[in-house]
Amino acid sequence: MIVGVLLILWIASEIAIPLIADSYIKNEIKKKYPQAQDVSVSVSAFPALRLAFRDYSSLTVKVRGITLEDINFYSIVLKSKKWPDGTFDATVLPGEMMRFFSATHSYVLQPALSLNQNAIQVSGRMNIGYATVNITATGNLEPRSGKQIYFVPDNITITGVSNTAKATGVVREIMAGNPVFVIRADLPFDVTAVKASNGKLQVIGTVDLSKALKIKL
C-alpha cells in the first residue's frame, strides 16, 4: 500500500510540477510585459523535481506583440535546454527591421531596409572612391560570426554616375568584403539566419534568455 501511495504521489508530481512551472513562467512574462499577447510556455524535466532547481530538459516560450530591447516583435519563439542559453526564431514587421541593426560603420550612407515581395532591399548612397552614387539593391542578408550582416545582391540599380557597369562592379566588391550592418551591441542576440517571409523579416539565432526576457526563473 505504501509503495502504491508513493507511486501515485510520484506520478502526480510528474504531472503537477511542470504545470506549476509553466504557469509561473507565463505569469512572470505577463507581469513584466503586460502588452504581450498569446503567451505560451512549456517546460519539461525528468524527474520533474529538477525544476525546483531551475534544471530542465526543455523550455519553449511563444509570444506575440512583445517588445524586447526596444524591438517590437510580431512574434518570437524562444527555446532552451539550459538556462540562460537558448535559441530564438523571431518575426518583425518592416517598420521594426532596422532596430536589430547598427549602420554606424556601414558602407551605405543613410541606408534604408525594405521588403520587395520575398526579397530584401537595401537603398541609400555609397562612396565608391571616384563618385558617390545612389544604389538600390535587392537580394538577401547573410549573417556571419553572429554579429555581422552581409548583403548578397541579386540585382543592383545605380544612378548618379555615367558608367554604371563599372560602378556596379565596384559596389559588388565592396558588398562582398564588408558587412552592411552589425547587430546592435546592446542586443543579447546572435543571428544565424535572416530572410523575408510573407512581407515580414524572420530572424533566427541564439540568445541569452536572462538578458532578453529580464525575468528570473
N, C-alpha and C positions, 0 to 999 in steps of 0.2 A: 504493500500500500504506500509506504514512504517513497519507494522508488517511483511509483506511478505518479504521486503528487509532485515529486521533484521534476519528473519528466514533463508534466503538464505546465508547471511553472517555467521551466526552461523554454518550452515551445512558445508559451505566452510572451516571455521576454523577447524572444527572437522576432516576434511579430510587433510587439508594442514599442520596443526601444527605437527601431528605425522610424516608426511613425511619429514618435515624440521628437526625434531629431529632425525629421522633415519639417514638422510644424514649427519647431524652434527657429531653424534657419530661415524659413519662409517669413515668419513674423519679424525676425531681425532685419531682413531685407525690406519688408514693407514699412517698418518703423523708420529705417534710415532713408528710404526712398519712397515716400508716400505717393508720388506720381506714377510709380511703376505699375504696369498692367500685366495681367495674365502670368503672375509669378508661379512657377512650378519648381519644386525641389524634390529630388530623390537621392537618398543616401543609403548605402548598404554596407554591412560588415558581418563577418562571421568569425567568431561568435559576436553577436550584437553588442555584448558588453564592451567591446573595443571602442564603441562610440563614446563611452563615458570618458575615454582618454584621448578624444579627438583623433582616433585612429580608425580609418575606414577603408573599404575596398574600392568604393566608387562614390563619387558625388557629382550630380548633374543639376545645374541651375538653368532654367529657361525663363526669360523675362522679355517683355516688350516695353517700349516707351521709357526706358531708364536712362538717366544722364550720369555718366561716369567720366571724371576728368574733363568736364565741360563738353563732352561729346554726347549728343542725344542719339542713342541707338534706337533704330526702328525695332530691332530685335537682337538678342545676344544669347548664345548658349555657352555656358561655362562648364567644363568637365575637369575632374581631378581624381587622382588616386592617392595623393598625399599632399595635405595642406602644407604650404600655400601654393605649391606648384600646380599649374593647370593649363588647359588649352581653351581657346575661345574661337567661336565662329559667329561673327557679327555682321549685321546688315545695317547700312546707314543710307539715308536719303541724300540726293545730290547736294542739297544745301549744307550738309554736315561733313562732306568728304574732306575738305581742306583742314578740318580740325584735327585730323590724325597727323598731319604732316607739318614740317617746318620747311619753308622755302628760303631761309636766311642765306644759304650758300648755293642756291640753285643757279644753274646757268640760264634759266628762263627768268627774265625780268618781269615782275608783276604777273606771275603765272595764274592762269585760271584752269580749273579742272571741271570737266563736264562729261556727261554720258551721251553717246550717239548710238542709240539702239543698244546693242550688247558690246559696244566698243567704248574705250575710254579716250577722251580728247583733251589734249593739253594745248593751251594757246598762250601767247604772250610775245615778248620781244627777246631777241638773242643777239649778243655781240659775237660776230664770227671772225673778228680780227680786223677785217678791212671794211666792215659795214655793220650797222645794227639793223636787223631785219625783223619783220613781223612773221610769226610762224603759227600755223595751226596743224597739229599732228594728231593722227588717230592711230591707236594701237593698244598696247597693254602695259600695265605696270608690273615690274618684276622685282620682288624683294630679294635682297642679298644681305647676308650676315645679320638678319633680324631687324636691322635699323635703317639700312639704305634701300631706297626705292629707285630703280632704274626704269626708264621709259623705252619700250621696244616698239618703234613705229612701223605701221603698215603703210601709211600714206603721210606725206608731208607737203603742205602748201606754204609757199614763201612769197611775200611781197616786200617791196622796199628796196629791191636790188635788180639790176638788169639781167645778170647771168644767174638765173635761178637754178640751173643744173649744177653749177659749181657750188653755189651756196647750200644746196640740198646735200651735197656730198660732205661739206664741212659740218653741217648740222648733224648728220648721221654719225660722223666720227665723234663729235662732242657727246652725243647721246650715248654712244656705245661705251665711252670711257668714264662717264661721270654720272652719279645719281642725280635725278631731277629733284627728289625730295629726300628728307630723312624723317624717321618717326620722331615726333616731339620728345625731347629729352625727359620731360616730366611724366611720360606715359609708362605704365608698367607692362606694356605690350611689346612683344617681339613678333614681327609679321613674317609669315612664310608664304602667303598667297594673297593676291588681290585680283578681283575680277568683277566685271559688270554682269549683273543678272537681273533681268526684268525691271530695268530702269533704276536699279539701286546698286550700291557698291558693297560687295561681300569681301570681308577682310578676315583672314584666318591666321592663327599663330598660337604662341604660348603667352602665359600671363601669370603674374603674381597675384593670386586671388585676394590676399590680405590687403594689398595696396589698391586693387581695382574696386573691391566691394566695400572696403573700410569697415568691415564688421569682424567680430571675434566669434569663433566657434566655441 
